[in-house]
């Protein structure tokens, strides 16, 4: 049974951590190939599963060290039909992968979750197309029909919520929220922005969040920002109605643009201590934020520094 689906503890003011750049960490720091950048391929054999379990265990131990909660993600960002042909998968296999991913993280939740340091089982939902360079527009209605399949697979498990990560279109976010609400599933939306702080189509983050809320009666439990360096968007954050809907950030350690990251062959991990101070500055601007982790180029070092900075 889901433990927190109807009472998400991260809606309090307690600090919650997430992991960091899973895919870039696994590829560059562990030397493991991820076909199509798909982390769910780690579930294919026991050896890679062990690497993933050890990776997540380190973050869970860090959260407990700092008396923080933890958002424990399934590695399912690309476990949906858009990528099925490239990965040689059918629909039934994708369903099994999504549900296997929940079964994989559940024992880690049981091991580390306590009343004081709750661990949330979070199903990751990725965008319909390429998050870095969206090749097509998708309407809200098409997005709802498309994403309802993966959310539906998750809804049949012990998952507490789903989060749509690295979303670059407001209409797609609307469709995802509507799909989740139809399935009685709590949903968060995490937008990505370019180096100018705007979504890839030029829409501002403020307008995107406002548009999604207006079209869904503010049904998303919260919004986040991920896959962008703090310097790409932090100057646009203000104490405003739309910004108060943001609860967390998972920033890139790299200052590179999405286009540059897409062709980068080395790991750009930046400076973990500087990265933590930049996250601390975001928290000082928006003090209600309580979910922090990392994205491309970041790893345990970066989240450790964030936890240390926020706990002083």
Beta strands, then each sheet from edge to edge (+ up, - down):
strand 1: 16-17
strand 2: 69-73
strand 3: 119-125
strand 4: 161-167
strand 5: 187-191
strand 6: 222-226
strand 7: 246-251
strand 8: 291-294
sheet 1: 1+ 2+ 3+ 4+ 5+ 6+ 7+ 8+ 1+
end
